[in-house]
Amino acid sequence: MHSDNGSTSQALTNTYQSPGRLKNQLTFECADGETIVVDRDIAEASTLIEGMVGDLGEEAFGHSISIPGVHIAVLKKVIEWCTRHRQNGPRPKDGSDLWKEITGVDLWDREFVQVDQEMLFEILRVADYLHVKGLLDLCIETVAHMMKGKSPEEIRKIFNIQKDLTGEEEQQIRCENRWFYGAGA
């Protein structure tokens, strides 16, 4: 797996302090009752959080912000990804491979999503909920690659789907697979 250069631990800490102790940090309370303190610039990689901070103003720093349905382990993974990408800057719009070569983000991202399936889907769900577009795109791309060229039966096996698909659902998967990957899929 990937190595942590220590930057993630600087961006987040489990809190034993009062919420919003520092002006540039936000405190989040997760569904499992755990709290975590995150640097504002890292937390604002989430457009949802950025909007909340904009709406709440100074009050955002004086209280814990509840994130219902999100467990601490998943939030830490999301913050790890946000930290990495905030430090390396956004990807260039032109799709330049030079940025990938310099930062190694593509390799890092591939290793980042090498987690068990349950964690991958939780990261995807939380990235969607918090509006962390780059992470959401990465997770969706990972799931799409897991399904690429697979039959409906193979997809059910990969994702441990118990329900039998109807003929119409199977046809829809085939059509979507063809559309997503091109006519050759």
N, C-alpha and C positions, 0 to 999 in steps of 0.2 A: 504494500500500500504506500501512500505518500507520506512524506515526512513533514512534520510541523516545525517550522523554523522559529517557533516561540512567539511569532507575531499574533497568533490567534489568542494565546493566553493573555497577551497585553490588551487585546481589544475586549475581552470579556472576562468577568470574574463572577464566581458565585458570591452573592452579597451577604455579608453579615453586618452591613452598615445600614444606616437609614437611607430610604430611597432618595434619589436625586441629590446626593451629597455633593457631587461635583456638577458644575454648570454644563459641562460637555458630555455628560453621561446620562443615560436613561435606564430605568429599572423596569424590568418586565416580570410579571408573575405568570407562571405557566399553569396549565390545567392540573398538574400534579402537586401544586402548592409551592414548588421551588421558585426562587427568584434569581434573576441574573442581571448584572449591570453590564451595559454595552456602551461603547463610545458612540456618541451621536452620529458622527459621519458614517460609521459602519451600519448602525440601525437604519439610517435613512437611505440605505440601498433598497429598502422596501418603500415603495411609493405609498403604501397604506400608512406606514409609520411616519413617513415624511409629512403626509397630510395631517395626521393626528397631531404631530408636534406643531405644525403650522396653525391648526385650529386651537390647540390648548395653550400655546405660547409658553410662558414661564411656568405655568402650572404643570406642564409635562415633566419638569425636573423635580417637582416636590412630592410626587406620588408614584406608586407602582402602576404601570400600565398593564392591565389584565389581557392576556392572550388566551382566550378560552379554546379548548380543544387541541392545544399544542403542548406537547410534553418537552421537558427540558433537554433530553438527549437529542431530539429532532431539532429543536431551536439552536442548540449548540452547533449542529452540523450546518444549518443554514447560515449562522453567523460566521462559521469557519470559511464557507464559500464566499460570503460577502466581504470578509476581511481580505482574503486573497485577491479578490477582484478590485477592491477599492485601492489596494496598494499598487497594483500593476496598471491601473487605469483602464478605461473602457477599450473594448476592441475597436480597431478602426473600421469605419463604415465601408471601405472599399474591399474588405475581405482579404487584405494583405497577409501573406504568410510570414512576412518578416516579423510582425508582432508575435506570432506564435513561436517562431524560432528564438527570439530574444527572451521571452518570458517563460516558455515551456508550459503555458497554461493548458494547451490541449492535452498534453500528457497528464498534467496534474488533474484536470477535469475528468479525464477517463478513469484515473485511479480513484478520484473522489467518489464517483458513482459506483464503484465496485463494492457495494454493500449488499446485504441480504435484501431480497425482494420486498419484504415488509417495510424495511427502512427506506428503500428507494421510493416506494409509493407514499410513505409519510412525508419524505422530503418534498416530493412533487406536490402533494396536497398543501403543505405549509407554504411552499414557494408561490403557489397559486393564491392562497388565502392572503398572504402578505404582499403580493404583487412584486415579487422579485423576478422580473422577466428573464434575465439571463439564466438563472438557475432553473426556472420552469422550463425554458427551452432545452437546456441540457438534459433534464430528466425526461422530457417528452421524446427527445431524440434517442435517448438510451432505450426507452420502452419500444420505440418504433424499430430500432435495430434488433431488439429481442424478437419482434414479430416478423421481420422482413423475410419474405419468401416462405413463410410457414402456412400450413393448411389450418383450417379452423380447429381440427382435432389437435394439432401440435400446439396451437395457441392456448387451447383449453388446458393442455397438460403443463405448459410453461407457467401459466398463471393460476394453476390449480382451480379451474372453474368447474364446478360440479354440475351446473345446469346444462342440459343439452340445448344447443342452439337450434332454432327453427331453420328451415331451408332458406327463408327470407333473410335471416340474420347472417347465415353463412355466406350467402350471395353478396350481402352488403359488405362483409369483411373482405371478400375477394375483390370487389369493385374498389373499395377504399385502398386496399393494398396496391392494386394496379395504378390507381390515381396517384398515390403518394410516391411510389417508387418508379413510376413510368410503366408503359405498356409491357415491358419485358418481365415484369414481376409475376 
